[in-house]
C-alpha cells in the first residue's frame, strides 16, 4: 500500500477513538510481549513505545481478522498472511472485549455496511432515499454487493 509518511504521522497525532498502554507482540520470530501505547484513529491502529511521541508502527484495519485468543488476549491477522498475528494482552477481560469491539467497528467495510443498512431502514420508514439530497445515492460504494475498488 502506498502512503504519505507526513500524512500518516499527522493522523497518528489526531484524537483517538480508543487508546491504552497494553502488552503487544509483533509477528517476528523471537518476539516477546512489550508494553506499548496503542491508539485507534479512524481505521488505523498506531503503536508507540511508551516514552516516545512518534509511532513505531501502524496497522490498517482492512481485510483483517480480530480474534479472541485466550483470557485477556486478542490478535489481529490479515487475510493475505493469516499465520502472521499481532497479539495484544489487556489488563482485564473487560478491556479486551472493549478493544475487540472497537477494532471490529473501525474498518471502512463495517462503516459502509452500516450506512447501507440504515439507508435502507430510513427508506422503508419514509419512502425517500436519505442520500438523494446529497447527490450520491447512485454511487457504487453505497450499493449492496461488493464495492468496486
Protein Blocks (a to p, Z undefined) as FASTA:
>chain_A
ZZdfklmmmmmmpccfbdcddddddfbehiacdddddddehjaccdddfkbfbdfbdcdd
ehiacddfbghiacdddfklmmbccddddfbfklmmmmmmmmmmmpmklmmmmmmmmmmm
mmmmnopafklmnopmmpmklpgcjddZZ
